[in-house]
Amino acid sequence: MTGSVEFLNRSLSETIEIKTVGAAGLWIVEVDANQLEIALLNLAINARDAMPGGGRLTIEAANAVLDREYCQVNPEVAPGQYAMLSVSDTGTGMNKEVLGRAFEPFFTTKELGHGTGLGLSQVYGFVKQSGGHIKIYSEVGQGTTVKIYLPRFFGTDEADQLIEGELLGQGENGETILIVEDDDDVRAYLTDVVRSLGYGVAAAPNGKLALDLLGRNNTRIDLMLTDVVMPGMNGRELANRATDLRPDLKVLFMTGHSRNAVSHHGPLDPHLDVIQKPSTQSDLAARIRDALDNKN
């Protein structure tokens, strides 16, 4: 990654700060190194164009497990272990219409002569040829995060290498979770997963409706699982107002953007409990149970 970052420093504007975040014990992948570097450059150029006044580009690498429940919702990817490469910017972001067409060849929102519209489609092609998975998280005015998942290389061992944690937490005594997520598909997925863990579920697409639910004294809500970056009221603002209404409410944040990138915008403090999207069923089970059992 060091060589790629040095190359990006020479390719991007001096007004763009590049931050890298690694992890110990990263899994090995088997991909074309040149194509990976080109994919990284394409993502960096898109990020640069989204930050005409400068900003921060955050590149992160980590291990990730995509479980069977996640892959049922995203059937183009196989369950297993992956090395995840995340590229985040603090730029203008994309609305849902643009986000839905982002991987289309020749689709671009740039002015004529300022882009071919092939960058993201080339990245998509590389990832799919490598047997991987790609996700984009973006909000207008909040920046964009692109996550690339490349399958872990196991050599000649063809045994099923999927390691899924046991479900470490189940609902107890009617506990109810409030899910706040503006993406309809993600909210539906989370609702199904949390309900399957034995919890009661309430759901809201934005902070205003979430506060309406929390204001009903006859509605039991033990924990709020909320997206961080949402249109209008963000997750941090919602949490502050929610705990004013219900001081004993537990809050678990979730985000598709990297934590380092989100923190740059200010809505998160380092000590807050944050889970990354996409979230596996086992991870959600454990994190929800830990948050509920935390007496602080």
PASEBA-1860 file (N, C-alpha, C; in nm, 3 decimals):
! residues 296
1> MTGSVEFL> 0.083/-0.120/0.000/0.000/0.000/0.000/0.086/0.125/0.000 ~ 0.205/0.118/0.062/0.291/0.235/0.073/0.328/0.290/-0.064 ~ 0.366/0.201/-0.158/0.403/0.243/-0.291/0.287/0.310/-0.363 ~ 0.167/0.254/-0.346/0.048/0.311/-0.411/0.018/0.449/-0.357 ~ 0.034/0.467/-0.226/0.005/0.597/-0.166/0.103/0.702/-0.216 ~ 0.231/0.664/-0.229/0.329/0.759/-0.282/0.291/0.800/-0.424 ~ 0.244/0.703/-0.503/0.202/0.731/-0.640/0.082/0.826/-0.639 ~ -0.013/0.803/-0.549/-0.132/0.888/-0.541/-0.095/1.029/-0.498
9> NRSLSETI> 0.003/1.040/-0.409/0.046/1.173/-0.366/0.095/1.256/-0.484 ~ 0.157/1.190/-0.580/0.207/1.261/-0.698/0.094/1.290/-0.798 ~ -0.016/1.213/-0.789/-0.124/1.225/-0.887/-0.235/1.320/-0.844 ~ -0.245/1.346/-0.714/-0.355/1.427/-0.663/-0.310/1.567/-0.627 ~ -0.406/1.654/-0.609/-0.379/1.792/-0.575/-0.315/1.801/-0.436 ~ -0.234/1.906/-0.417/-0.172/1.927/-0.286/-0.276/1.964/-0.181 ~ -0.396/2.001/-0.225/-0.500/2.038/-0.129/-0.571/1.915/-0.071 ~ -0.534/1.796/-0.118/-0.596/1.673/-0.070/-0.499/1.599/0.022
17> EIKTVGAA> -0.541/1.578/0.144/-0.463/1.502/0.242/-0.495/1.354/0.226 ~ -0.392/1.271/0.220/-0.412/1.127/0.209/-0.378/1.062/0.343 ~ -0.474/0.987/0.395/-0.455/0.917/0.522/-0.470/0.767/0.500 ~ -0.380/0.688/0.552/-0.390/0.542/0.539/-0.406/0.479/0.677 ~ -0.490/0.375/0.681/-0.514/0.302/0.806/-0.503/0.153/0.774 ~ -0.404/0.087/0.830/-0.386/-0.056/0.807/-0.434/-0.139/0.923 ~ -0.413/-0.268/0.915/-0.452/-0.360/1.023/-0.351/-0.474/1.027 ~ -0.327/-0.526/1.145/-0.233/-0.636/1.158/-0.295/-0.765/1.105
25> GLWIVEVD> -0.211/-0.852/1.050/-0.257/-0.984/1.008/-0.351/-0.984/0.890 ~ -0.333/-0.892/0.796/-0.420/-0.888/0.679/-0.408/-1.017/0.598 ~ -0.520/-1.068/0.552/-0.520/-1.191/0.474/-0.462/-1.168/0.334 ~ -0.403/-1.273/0.279/-0.343/-1.267/0.146/-0.453/-1.282/0.041 ~ -0.441/-1.207/-0.068/-0.531/-1.220/-0.181/-0.448/-1.248/-0.306 ~ -0.512/-1.307/-0.407/-0.444/-1.337/-0.533/-0.513/-1.258/-0.644 ~ -0.459/-1.141/-0.675/-0.514/-1.055/-0.780/-0.399/-0.996/-0.860 ~ -0.431/-0.937/-0.975/-0.331/-0.869/-1.056/-0.295/-0.736/-0.988
33> ANQLEIAL> -0.169/-0.724/-0.946/-0.127/-0.607/-0.869/-0.143/-0.479/-0.950 ~ -0.114/-0.484/-1.080/-0.127/-0.365/-1.163/-0.272/-0.320/-1.173 ~ -0.363/-0.418/-1.190/-0.505/-0.383/-1.199/-0.556/-0.327/-1.067 ~ -0.506/-0.381/-0.957/-0.545/-0.329/-0.826/-0.500/-0.184/-0.810 ~ -0.379/-0.155/-0.855/-0.328/-0.018/-0.845/-0.409/0.076/-0.934 ~ -0.447/0.029/-1.053/-0.529/0.111/-1.143/-0.666/0.137/-1.081 ~ -0.723/0.033/-1.018/-0.852/0.049/-0.952/-0.842/0.153/-0.840 ~ -0.735/0.145/-0.763/-0.714/0.241/-0.655/-0.698/0.383/-0.710
41> LNLAINAR> -0.626/0.396/-0.821/-0.607/0.527/-0.884/-0.740/0.582/-0.934 ~ -0.822/0.496/-0.998/-0.954/0.541/-1.045/-1.039/0.594/-0.931 ~ -1.038/0.522/-0.820/-1.117/0.566/-0.705/-1.063/0.697/-0.650 ~ -0.931/0.711/-0.648/-0.871/0.834/-0.596/-0.902/0.953/-0.686 ~ -0.902/0.932/-0.817/-0.933/1.041/-0.911/-1.079/1.083/-0.895 ~ -1.170/0.986/-0.881/-1.310/1.020/-0.855/-1.323/1.101/-0.727 ~ -1.249/1.058/-0.624/-1.253/1.130/-0.497/-1.199/1.271/-0.513 ~ -1.089/1.285/-0.588/-1.032/1.418/-0.612/-1.133/1.510/-0.679
49> DAMPGGGR> -1.203/1.457/-0.781/-1.299/1.538/-0.855/-1.419/1.577/-0.769 ~ -1.446/1.498/-0.666/-1.557/1.528/-0.575/-1.516/1.628/-0.467 ~ -1.385/1.662/-0.463/-1.334/1.756/-0.362/-1.259/1.870/-0.431 ~ -1.328/1.950/-0.513/-1.258/2.055/-0.589/-1.189/2.158/-0.500 ~ -1.238/2.172/-0.378/-1.176/2.267/-0.286/-1.078/2.203/-0.190 ~ -1.045/2.076/-0.215/-0.957/2.003/-0.125/-1.035/1.920/-0.025 ~ -0.965/1.836/0.049/-1.030/1.751/0.148/-0.939/1.638/0.190 ~ -0.999/1.531/0.239/-0.922/1.417/0.288/-0.961/1.290/0.214
57> LTIEAANA> -0.861/1.214/0.172/-0.879/1.082/0.112/-0.827/0.981/0.213 ~ -0.915/0.891/0.258/-0.877/0.791/0.357/-0.878/0.652/0.294 ~ -0.766/0.583/0.302/-0.753/0.449/0.246/-0.730/0.352/0.362 ~ -0.815/0.251/0.371/-0.805/0.156/0.482/-0.807/0.013/0.430 ~ -0.743/-0.075/0.505/-0.744/-0.218/0.473/-0.775/-0.296/0.599 ~ -0.857/-0.400/0.586/-0.897/-0.481/0.702/-0.946/-0.617/0.653 ~ -0.954/-0.712/0.743/-1.014/-0.842/0.712/-1.164/-0.834/0.735 ~ -1.241/-0.912/0.658/-1.386/-0.910/0.672/-1.442/-1.048/0.639
65> VLDREYCQ> -1.552/-1.083/0.704/-1.624/-1.206/0.675/-1.764/-1.169/0.628 ~ -1.802/-1.216/0.510/-1.938/-1.198/0.460/-2.012/-1.329/0.483 ~ -2.117/-1.325/0.563/-2.184/-1.449/0.601/-2.298/-1.482/0.505 ~ -2.362/-1.597/0.528/-2.464/-1.646/0.435/-2.586/-1.555/0.432 ~ -2.620/-1.496/0.546/-2.736/-1.408/0.550/-2.712/-1.285/0.463 ~ -2.594/-1.228/0.472/-2.562/-1.112/0.388/-2.564/-1.150/0.241 ~ -2.511/-1.267/0.209/-2.501/-1.308/0.069/-2.636/-1.350/0.010 ~ -2.732/-1.383/0.095/-2.867/-1.408/0.045/-2.928/-1.279/-0.008
73> VNPEVAPG> -2.895/-1.166/0.055/-2.945/-1.037/0.011/-2.861/-0.985/-0.106 ~ -2.734/-1.027/-0.112/-2.642/-0.988/-0.219/-2.592/-1.113/-0.288 ~ -2.677/-1.177/-0.370/-2.645/-1.309/-0.425/-2.527/-1.311/-0.522 ~ -2.477/-1.194/-0.562/-2.363/-1.192/-0.654/-2.231/-1.223/-0.584 ~ -2.232/-1.232/-0.451/-2.110/-1.261/-0.377/-2.127/-1.390/-0.296 ~ -2.018/-1.467/-0.284/-2.022/-1.593/-0.210/-1.979/-1.570/-0.065 ~ -2.039/-1.643/0.030/-1.996/-1.631/0.169/-1.849/-1.668/0.183 ~ -1.779/-1.603/0.272/-1.639/-1.637/0.293/-1.559/-1.525/0.356
81> QYAMLSVS> -1.429/-1.544/0.355/-1.336/-1.449/0.414/-1.277/-1.361/0.303 ~ -1.269/-1.231/0.332/-1.224/-1.135/0.232/-1.129/-1.034/0.295 ~ -1.037/-0.984/0.212/-0.961/-0.865/0.250/-1.037/-0.745/0.195 ~ -1.062/-0.647/0.281/-1.142/-0.532/0.244/-1.052/-0.409/0.227 ~ -1.068/-0.342/0.114/-0.998/-0.217/0.087/-1.102/-0.107/0.076 ~ -1.089/-0.006/0.159/-1.188/0.103/0.164/-1.123/0.234/0.122 ~ -1.192/0.308/0.033/-1.145/0.439/-0.012/-1.256/0.540/0.016 ~ -1.227/0.638/0.102/-1.329/0.735/0.144/-1.284/0.877/0.113
89> DTGTGMNK> -1.380/0.962/0.079/-1.349/1.103/0.058/-1.444/1.189/0.139 ~ -1.411/1.315/0.149/-1.495/1.411/0.222/-1.560/1.507/0.124 ~ -1.595/1.456/0.007/-1.644/1.539/-0.102/-1.793/1.562/-0.105 ~ -1.844/1.588/-0.225/-1.983/1.631/-0.243/-2.084/1.519/-0.225 ~ -2.041/1.393/-0.240/-2.133/1.281/-0.224/-2.224/1.264/-0.344 ~ -2.306/1.158/-0.341/-2.398/1.127/-0.450/-2.538/1.108/-0.397 ~ -2.638/1.151/-0.475/-2.775/1.121/-0.437/-2.808/0.978/-0.479 ~ -2.926/0.930/-0.443/-2.960/0.790/-0.466/-2.970/0.757/-0.615
97> EVLGRAFE> -3.016/0.852/-0.695/-3.027/0.827/-0.839/-2.889/0.807/-0.902 ~ -2.796/0.894/-0.868/-2.660/0.881/-0.920/-2.594/0.755/-0.866 ~ -2.616/0.727/-0.738/-2.557/0.609/-0.676/-2.603/0.481/-0.745 ~ -2.730/0.479/-0.786/-2.785/0.361/-0.852/-2.726/0.335/-0.990 ~ -2.664/0.438/-1.051/-2.607/0.424/-1.185/-2.455/0.431/-1.185 ~ -2.395/0.432/-1.068/-2.252/0.462/-1.056/-2.163/0.366/-1.133 ~ -2.204/0.239/-1.145/-2.120/0.139/-1.211/-2.149/0.127/-1.361 ~ -2.244/0.204/-1.412/-2.276/0.195/-1.553/-2.163/0.252/-1.638
105> PFFTTKEL> -2.120/0.181/-1.744/-2.017/0.235/-1.833/-2.064/0.365/-1.897 ~ -1.974/0.461/-1.904/-1.995/0.592/-1.967/-2.092/0.683/-1.892 ~ -2.143/0.637/-1.776/-2.227/0.727/-1.697/-2.137/0.820/-1.616 ~ -2.159/0.950/-1.627/-2.080/1.046/-1.551/-2.163/1.170/-1.525 ~ -2.136/1.235/-1.413/-2.199/1.363/-1.380/-2.102/1.478/-1.407 ~ -1.984/1.446/-1.458/-1.883/1.550/-1.483/-1.912/1.621/-1.615 ~ -1.859/1.741/-1.626/-1.875/1.818/-1.749/-1.803/1.750/-1.864 ~ -1.848/1.780/-1.987/-1.787/1.723/-2.106/-1.638/1.754/-2.108
113> GHGTGLGL> -1.558/1.649/-2.131/-1.414/1.667/-2.135/-1.345/1.649/-2.002 ~ -1.425/1.626/-1.896/-1.367/1.611/-1.762/-1.384/1.470/-1.706 ~ -1.421/1.375/-1.789/-1.433/1.238/-1.742/-1.504/1.151/-1.843 ~ -1.466/1.023/-1.849/-1.526/0.932/-1.947/-1.642/0.853/-1.890 ~ -1.654/0.850/-1.759/-1.757/0.766/-1.698/-1.718/0.619/-1.692 ~ -1.590/0.589/-1.716/-1.545/0.449/-1.716/-1.475/0.409/-1.587 ~ -1.438/0.506/-1.503/-1.359/0.475/-1.385/-1.420/0.371/-1.294 ~ -1.542/0.397/-1.246/-1.607/0.304/-1.154/-1.646/0.174/-1.222
121> SQVYGFVK> -1.685/0.179/-1.350/-1.719/0.055/-1.420/-1.596/-0.033/-1.436 ~ -1.478/0.027/-1.456/-1.354/-0.051/-1.464/-1.319/-0.113/-1.329 ~ -1.340/-0.037/-1.223/-1.317/-0.091/-1.089/-1.411/-0.209/-1.064 ~ -1.537/-0.191/-1.101/-1.637/-0.298/-1.085/-1.595/-0.423/-1.161 ~ -1.549/-0.405/-1.286/-1.506/-0.519/-1.366/-1.388/-0.591/-1.304 ~ -1.291/-0.517/-1.255/-1.175/-0.579/-1.190/-1.217/-0.660/-1.067 ~ -1.305/-0.601/-0.986/-1.347/-0.669/-0.863/-1.421/-0.799/-0.897 ~ -1.512/-0.793/-0.995/-1.589/-0.912/-1.031/-1.500/-1.019/-1.094
129> QSGGHIKI> -1.402/-0.980/-1.177/-1.309/-1.076/-1.235/-1.224/-1.142/-1.128 ~ -1.205/-1.073/-1.017/-1.125/-1.127/-0.907/-1.207/-1.208/-0.808 ~ -1.337/-1.225/-0.838/-1.424/-1.301/-0.748/-1.466/-1.224/-0.625 ~ -1.459/-1.092/-0.633/-1.486/-1.011/-0.515/-1.620/-0.943/-0.515 ~ -1.631/-0.840/-0.433/-1.758/-0.771/-0.407/-1.726/-0.623/-0.386 ~ -1.815/-0.536/-0.428/-1.793/-0.392/-0.412/-1.921/-0.324/-0.366 ~ -1.907/-0.230/-0.273/-2.020/-0.155/-0.220/-1.985/-0.007/-0.213 ~ -2.082/0.078/-0.242/-2.062/0.222/-0.230/-2.161/0.277/-0.127
137> YSEVGQGT> -2.109/0.359/-0.037/-2.192/0.430/0.060/-2.169/0.580/0.037 ~ -2.276/0.655/0.017/-2.260/0.797/-0.013/-2.383/0.875/0.032 ~ -2.358/0.996/0.079/-2.464/1.089/0.113/-2.424/1.226/0.061 ~ -2.519/1.299/0.005/-2.491/1.432/-0.049/-2.434/1.521/0.061 ~ -2.321/1.582/0.033/-2.257/1.672/0.128/-2.176/1.605/0.236 ~ -2.176/1.471/0.238/-2.107/1.398/0.345/-1.994/1.310/0.294 ~ -1.977/1.302/0.162/-1.868/1.221/0.109/-1.911/1.083/0.067 ~ -1.814/1.007/0.020/-1.839/0.874/-0.036/-1.734/0.775/0.014
145> TVKIYLPR> -1.778/0.653/0.040/-1.688/0.543/0.072/-1.714/0.428/-0.024 ~ -1.607/0.380/-0.088/-1.616/0.261/-0.173/-1.540/0.149/-0.103 ~ -1.607/0.036/-0.084/-1.543/-0.079/-0.019/-1.530/-0.193/-0.119 ~ -1.408/-0.240/-0.135/-1.377/-0.353/-0.223/-1.343/-0.473/-0.136 ~ -1.409/-0.586/-0.164/-1.383/-0.710/-0.093/-1.319/-0.810/-0.189 ~ -1.196/-0.852/-0.160/-1.125/-0.947/-0.243/-1.109/-1.078/-0.166 ~ -1.141/-1.193/-0.230/-1.141/-1.320/-0.156/-1.004/-1.357/-0.102 ~ -1.005/-1.408/0.019/-0.881/-1.454/0.081/-0.824/-1.572/0.003
153> FFGTDEAD> -0.693/-1.573/-0.013/-0.626/-1.681/-0.085/-0.579/-1.787/0.013 ~ -0.622/-1.913/-0.011/-0.589/-2.023/0.079/-0.491/-2.122/0.017 ~ -0.439/-2.094/-0.100/-0.350/-2.189/-0.164/-0.428/-2.306/-0.222 ~ -0.382/-2.426/-0.197/-0.443/-2.546/-0.256/-0.553/-2.606/-0.170 ~ -0.575/-2.552/-0.051/-0.677/-2.607/0.038/-0.814/-2.562/-0.011 ~ -0.892/-2.656/-0.061/-1.022/-2.623/-0.118/-1.138/-2.648/-0.021 ~ -1.105/-2.674/0.104/-1.211/-2.695/0.203/-1.289/-2.566/0.225 ~ -1.410/-2.581/0.272/-1.491/-2.463/0.300/-1.424/-2.379/0.408
161> QLIEGELL> -1.381/-2.260/0.372/-1.303/-2.180/0.464/-1.386/-2.075/0.539 ~ -1.517/-2.078/0.519/-1.600/-1.978/0.584/-1.600/-1.999/0.735 ~ -1.561/-1.897/0.806/-1.563/-1.902/0.952/-1.670/-1.803/0.998 ~ -1.776/-1.856/1.051/-1.884/-1.770/1.100/-1.896/-1.788/1.251 ~ -1.895/-1.678/1.323/-1.909/-1.687/1.466/-2.047/-1.737/1.505 ~ -2.055/-1.804/1.617/-2.185/-1.844/1.667/-2.265/-1.719/1.702 ~ -2.395/-1.731/1.700/-2.478/-1.618/1.740/-2.459/-1.597/1.890 ~ -2.386/-1.493/1.924/-2.345/-1.474/2.063/-2.447/-1.399/2.146
169> GQGENGET> -2.558/-1.361/2.086/-2.658/-1.288/2.162/-2.796/-1.308/2.105 ~ -2.895/-1.326/2.191/-3.034/-1.340/2.150/-3.119/-1.246/2.236 ~ -3.236/-1.213/2.184/-3.326/-1.126/2.258/-3.374/-1.193/2.387 ~ -3.396/-1.110/2.489/-3.440/-1.163/2.619/-3.558/-1.082/2.670 ~ -3.662/-1.152/2.713/-3.772/-1.090/2.786/-3.835/-0.972/2.712 ~ -3.857/-0.988/2.583/-3.928/-0.885/2.508/-3.848/-0.762/2.472 ~ -3.715/-0.769/2.476/-3.632/-0.652/2.440/-3.664/-0.607/2.297 ~ -3.669/-0.476/2.279/-3.707/-0.419/2.150/-3.598/-0.326/2.099
177> ILIVEDDD> -3.566/-0.338/1.970/-3.463/-0.258/1.905/-3.531/-0.162/1.807 ~ -3.493/-0.035/1.812/-3.537/0.064/1.714/-3.427/0.079/1.609 ~ -3.458/0.049/1.483/-3.363/0.060/1.373/-3.392/0.188/1.295 ~ -3.291/0.274/1.282/-3.306/0.400/1.209/-3.208/0.398/1.092 ~ -3.262/0.388/0.972/-3.180/0.373/0.851/-3.259/0.428/0.733 ~ -3.197/0.521/0.656/-3.270/0.586/0.547/-3.276/0.502/0.420 ~ -3.189/0.402/0.406/-3.192/0.315/0.288/-3.296/0.205/0.310 ~ -3.397/0.199/0.224/-3.509/0.105/0.244/-3.462/-0.040/0.245
185> DVRAYLTD> -3.373/-0.077/0.153/-3.327/-0.216/0.144/-3.245/-0.255/0.267 ~ -3.157/-0.166/0.309/-3.074/-0.195/0.427/-3.162/-0.204/0.551 ~ -3.261/-0.114/0.563/-3.350/-0.117/0.678/-3.430/-0.247/0.683 ~ -3.476/-0.294/0.567/-3.551/-0.419/0.561/-3.463/-0.537/0.601 ~ -3.339/-0.537/0.552/-3.244/-0.644/0.587/-3.217/-0.647/0.737 ~ -3.187/-0.530/0.794/-3.158/-0.524/0.937/-3.278/-0.566/1.020 ~ -3.398/-0.524/0.977/-3.520/-0.562/1.049/-3.536/-0.713/1.052 ~ -3.515/-0.778/0.937/-3.528/-0.925/0.931/-3.425/-0.993/1.020
193> VVRSLGYG> -3.301/-0.945/1.015/-3.194/-1.008/1.094/-3.220/-0.991/1.243 ~ -3.252/-0.869/1.285/-3.273/-0.843/1.428/-3.394/-0.919/1.480 ~ -3.501/-0.925/1.399/-3.619/-1.001/1.440/-3.587/-1.150/1.453 ~ -3.501/-1.202/1.364/-3.464/-1.344/1.370/-3.383/-1.377/1.495 ~ -3.324/-1.275/1.557/-3.248/-1.295/1.680/-3.337/-1.296/1.804 ~ -3.466/-1.278/1.785/-3.558/-1.286/1.898/-3.594/-1.153/1.960 ~ -3.558/-1.043/1.895/-3.593/-0.911/1.947/-3.721/-0.859/1.884 ~ -3.793/-0.776/1.959/-3.897/-0.697/1.898/-3.831/-0.587/1.816
201> VAAAPNGK> -3.894/-0.544/1.708/-3.832/-0.446/1.619/-3.929/-0.333/1.587 ~ -3.878/-0.211/1.596/-3.944/-0.093/1.541/-3.846/-0.032/1.443 ~ -3.897/0.032/1.337/-3.807/0.086/1.235/-3.853/0.223/1.192 ~ -3.755/0.308/1.158/-3.784/0.444/1.111/-3.684/0.481/1.004 ~ -3.729/0.555/0.899/-3.638/0.593/0.791/-3.560/0.722/0.817 ~ -3.590/0.791/0.927/-3.520/0.916/0.956/-3.530/0.949/1.105 ~ -3.455/1.050/1.145/-3.450/1.086/1.286/-3.582/1.139/1.340 ~ -3.655/1.215/1.259/-3.781/1.272/1.306/-3.880/1.164/1.346
209> LALDLLGR> -3.898/1.063/1.259/-3.992/0.956/1.290/-3.941/0.871/1.406 ~ -3.810/0.856/1.417/-3.753/0.782/1.529/-3.788/0.852/1.661 ~ -3.774/0.984/1.664/-3.807/1.059/1.785/-3.956/1.050/1.817 ~ -4.041/1.047/1.713/-4.185/1.030/1.735/-4.211/0.897/1.807 ~ -4.143/0.790/1.763/-4.160/0.659/1.827/-4.110/0.662/1.970 ~ -3.995/0.725/1.991/-3.936/0.731/2.125/-4.020/0.815/2.220 ~ -4.097/0.908/2.165/-4.181/0.993/2.248/-4.308/0.927/2.297 ~ -4.336/0.807/2.246/-4.456/0.734/2.290/-4.424/0.655/2.417
217> NNTRIDLM> -4.481/0.694/2.526/-4.448/0.632/2.655/-4.488/0.485/2.664 ~ -4.585/0.445/2.579/-4.631/0.306/2.586/-4.552/0.213/2.493 ~ -4.446/0.265/2.431/-4.366/0.184/2.338/-4.233/0.148/2.403 ~ -4.208/0.017/2.419/-4.082/-0.027/2.478/-3.972/-0.023/2.371 ~ -3.863/0.045/2.402/-3.745/0.044/2.316/-3.622/0.039/2.408 ~ -3.544/-0.067/2.394/-3.428/-0.086/2.481/-3.298/-0.035/2.419 ~ -3.290/-0.041/2.286/-3.169/0.001/2.217/-3.204/0.062/2.083 ~ -3.133/0.167/2.045/-3.151/0.226/1.913/-3.027/0.196/1.828
225> LTDVVMPG> -3.050/0.131/1.714/-2.945/0.101/1.617/-2.961/0.202/1.504 ~ -2.872/0.299/1.494/-2.893/0.408/1.399/-2.774/0.429/1.306 ~ -2.806/0.458/1.180/-2.705/0.498/1.085/-2.646/0.631/1.132 ~ -2.519/0.654/1.099/-2.453/0.778/1.139/-2.485/0.890/1.041 ~ -2.466/0.863/0.912/-2.481/0.967/0.810/-2.615/0.951/0.741 ~ -2.706/1.045/0.769/-2.839/1.043/0.710/-2.876/1.184/0.667 ~ -2.965/1.198/0.567/-3.012/1.331/0.531/-3.084/1.396/0.648 ~ -3.070/1.526/0.661/-3.135/1.595/0.772/-3.060/1.571/0.902
233> MNGRELAN> -3.127/1.512/0.998/-3.067/1.486/1.128/-2.972/1.367/1.120 ~ -2.845/1.385/1.157/-2.754/1.272/1.153/-2.767/1.188/1.280 ~ -2.701/1.073/1.281/-2.716/0.978/1.390/-2.672/1.032/1.525 ~ -2.565/1.111/1.526/-2.517/1.167/1.653/-2.617/1.265/1.710 ~ -2.674/1.352/1.627/-2.775/1.447/1.673/-2.898/1.372/1.723 ~ -2.937/1.267/1.649/-3.051/1.187/1.691/-3.026/1.122/1.826 ~ -2.907/1.068/1.846/-2.875/1.003/1.973/-2.884/1.100/2.090 ~ -2.835/1.222/2.069/-2.841/1.322/2.177/-2.985/1.353/2.215
241> RATDLRPD> -3.071/1.371/2.115/-3.211/1.403/2.142/-3.286/1.281/2.196 ~ -3.248/1.162/2.148/-3.315/1.039/2.194/-3.286/1.012/2.341 ~ -3.161/1.033/2.383/-3.127/1.007/2.523/-3.178/1.117/2.615 ~ -3.210/1.234/2.559/-3.282/1.334/2.639/-3.423/1.284/2.671 ~ -3.485/1.219/2.572/-3.619/1.164/2.592/-3.615/1.041/2.682 ~ -3.514/0.956/2.660/-3.503/0.831/2.735/-3.359/0.814/2.782 ~ -3.328/0.861/2.901/-3.189/0.860/2.950/-3.126/0.721/2.957 ~ -3.207/0.618/2.973/-3.152/0.483/2.986/-3.139/0.411/2.851
249> LKVLFMTG> -3.172/0.479/2.742/-3.167/0.416/2.610/-3.022/0.383/2.571 ~ -2.999/0.260/2.525/-2.869/0.221/2.470/-2.866/0.259/2.322 ~ -2.749/0.301/2.274/-2.736/0.342/2.134/-2.617/0.271/2.070 ~ -2.641/0.213/1.954/-2.536/0.150/1.874/-2.539/0.215/1.736 ~ -2.428/0.275/1.697/-2.419/0.342/1.568/-2.373/0.243/1.460 ~ -2.412/0.269/1.335/-2.362/0.189/1.224/-2.333/0.283/1.107 ~ -2.234/0.245/1.027/-2.198/0.328/0.913/-2.131/0.244/0.805 ~ -2.159/0.280/0.681/-2.089/0.218/0.570/-1.961/0.292/0.538
257> HSRNAVSH> -1.950/0.418/0.582/-1.828/0.494/0.565/-1.726/0.446/0.667 ~ -1.600/0.464/0.637/-1.498/0.426/0.735/-1.511/0.516/0.857 ~ -1.478/0.460/0.973/-1.491/0.540/1.095/-1.399/0.662/1.090 ~ -1.279/0.643/1.035/-1.186/0.756/1.027/-1.242/0.867/0.939 ~ -1.307/0.830/0.828/-1.364/0.930/0.739/-1.482/0.999/0.804 ~ -1.568/0.924/0.871/-1.685/0.982/0.936/-1.644/1.076/1.048 ~ -1.541/1.039/1.124/-1.496/1.123/1.234/-1.448/1.258/1.185 ~ -1.400/1.262/1.061/-1.352/1.388/1.004/-1.464/1.491/0.996
265> HGPLDPHL> -1.588/1.444/0.982/-1.702/1.536/0.973/-1.750/1.581/1.111 ~ -1.704/1.514/1.216/-1.735/1.559/1.350/-1.850/1.491/1.421 ~ -1.936/1.407/1.356/-2.050/1.355/1.429/-2.016/1.243/1.526 ~ -1.895/1.187/1.522/-1.862/1.075/1.609/-1.746/1.108/1.702 ~ -1.757/1.062/1.824/-1.646/1.068/1.917/-1.578/0.932/1.921 ~ -1.447/0.927/1.953/-1.374/0.801/1.947/-1.430/0.690/2.036 ~ -1.497/0.727/2.147/-1.541/0.625/2.241/-1.679/0.565/2.206 ~ -1.744/0.618/2.104/-1.880/0.572/2.073/-1.878/0.433/2.012
273> DVIQKPST> -1.987/0.360/2.032/-1.999/0.221/1.987/-2.047/0.220/1.842 ~ -1.960/0.180/1.750/-1.991/0.186/1.607/-1.970/0.049/1.543 ~ -2.066/0.007/1.460/-2.054/-0.117/1.384/-2.049/-0.080/1.236 ~ -1.963/-0.149/1.162/-1.945/-0.119/1.020/-2.046/-0.196/0.935 ~ -2.096/-0.128/0.830/-2.176/-0.195/0.728/-2.084/-0.236/0.614 ~ -2.107/-0.351/0.549/-2.214/-0.446/0.578/-2.186/-0.525/0.706 ~ -2.291/-0.555/0.780/-2.279/-0.625/0.907/-2.327/-0.768/0.893 ~ -2.251/-0.862/0.945/-2.295/-1.001/0.943/-2.394/-1.024/1.056
281> QSDLAARI> -2.470/-1.131/1.045/-2.569/-1.163/1.148/-2.501/-1.189/1.282 ~ -2.390/-1.262/1.279/-2.322/-1.295/1.403/-2.264/-1.170/1.469 ~ -2.213/-1.078/1.387/-2.157/-0.954/1.442/-2.267/-0.869/1.503 ~ -2.379/-0.856/1.433/-2.491/-0.780/1.488/-2.540/-0.840/1.620 ~ -2.551/-0.972/1.621/-2.599/-1.040/1.742/-2.509/-1.009/1.861 ~ -2.378/-1.019/1.840/-2.284/-0.997/1.949/-2.283/-0.851/1.994 ~ -2.283/-0.759/1.897/-2.272/-0.617/1.932/-2.398/-0.565/1.999 ~ -2.514/-0.610/1.953/-2.639/-0.569/2.017/-2.646/-0.621/2.160
289> RDALDNKN> -2.607/-0.749/2.177/-2.613/-0.808/2.311/-2.515/-0.737/2.405 ~ -2.396/-0.706/2.355/-2.296/-0.636/2.437/-2.349/-0.498/2.478 ~ -2.409/-0.427/2.382/-2.459/-0.293/2.412/-2.571/-0.298/2.514 ~ -2.660/-0.395/2.502/-2.771/-0.406/2.596/-2.722/-0.445/2.736 ~ -2.618/-0.528/2.741/-2.571/-0.576/2.871/-2.474/-0.479/2.937 ~ -2.431/-0.376/2.864/-2.340/-0.276/2.919/-2.415/-0.191/3.021 ~ -2.370/-0.194/3.143/-2.441/-0.124/3.250/-2.402/0.022/3.263 ~ -2.300/0.065/3.186/-2.253/0.205/3.199/-2.350/0.300/3.130
END
